[in-house]
């Protein structure tokens, strides 16, 4: 048992569909500089293609980081609070008491909707305890929003 992984915790991990969604976004962002370097290399010097190789290496490294980040992102619903963990090297655990939640928000952009996932954002009075869970399947996100809202109302703590 550690602070990062409480004993007997039954973590719910985010959907693996978040990996290709983030990879598509990353590689689209990287495509413009790559295309620019290829054009500059074709028009000027072949040495510019070392920049293309370096950019591709960075792209592959960030792709590996994205995979590792997504597979470490999970949450658990306990009796009094919701616990969200993320990260492998720089670990983070956020505990949000149900009684302190002000509202729960579900959002999904076009790419997320195409993959059938959403982001659940929890808002509290203290911005330091706000938490988000990306990559939640759409049906689970709606169910989680409703359940967290009802638990928050039931355990409402005065602010």
Residue pairs with C-beta under 8 A, 6 or more apart in sequence:
1 7
3 93
4 85
4 91
4 93
5 11
5 85
6 83
9 76
9 83
10 76
11 74
11 75
11 76
11 85
12 74
12 75
12 76
12 77
13 71
13 73
13 74
14 70
14 73
14 74
14 117
14 133
14 134
14 135
14 136
15 115
15 116
15 117
15 135
15 136
15 137
16 70
16 71
17 115
17 116
17 117
17 135
17 137
18 70
18 73
18 115
18 117
18 134
18 135
19 66
19 67
19 70
19 71
20 115
21 111
21 112
21 114
21 115
21 117
21 135
22 66
22 70
23 63
23 66
24 111
25 111
26 59
26 62
26 63
26 66
27 59
27 63
30 55
30 59
33 55
34 52
34 55
34 56
34 59
37 48
37 49
37 51
37 52
37 55
38 49
38 52
40 48
41 47
41 48
41 49
41 51
41 52
68 88
69 86
69 87
69 88
70 135
72 85
72 86
72 87
72 88
73 85
73 86
73 133
73 134
73 135
74 84
74 85
74 86
75 82
75 83
75 84
75 85
75 133
76 82
76 83
77 147
77 148
80 97
80 98
80 99
80 155
81 95
81 96
81 97
81 98
82 95
82 96
82 98
82 122
82 131
82 148
83 93
83 94
83 95
83 96
84 93
84 94
84 96
84 131
84 132
84 133
85 91
85 92
85 93
85 94
86 92
94 129
94 131
95 129
96 122
96 124
96 129
96 130
96 131
97 155
97 157
98 148
98 151
98 152
98 154
98 155
99 152
99 155
99 156
99 157
100 124
100 125
100 126
100 129
100 157
100 159
101 122
101 123
101 124
101 148
101 149
101 152
102 123
102 124
102 125
103 123
103 149
104 120
104 121
104 122
104 123
104 144
104 145
104 148
104 149
104 152
105 120
105 121
105 122
105 123
105 145
106 118
106 119
106 120
106 121
106 141
106 142
106 145
107 118
107 119
107 121
108 117
108 118
108 119
108 138
108 141
112 118
112 119
113 138
116 137
116 138
117 134
117 135
117 136
117 137
117 138
117 141
118 136
118 137
118 138
118 141
119 132
119 133
119 134
119 135
119 136
119 141
120 132
120 133
120 136
120 141
120 144
120 145
120 148
121 130
121 131
121 132
122 130
122 131
122 132
122 148
123 130
124 130
125 159
133 144
136 144
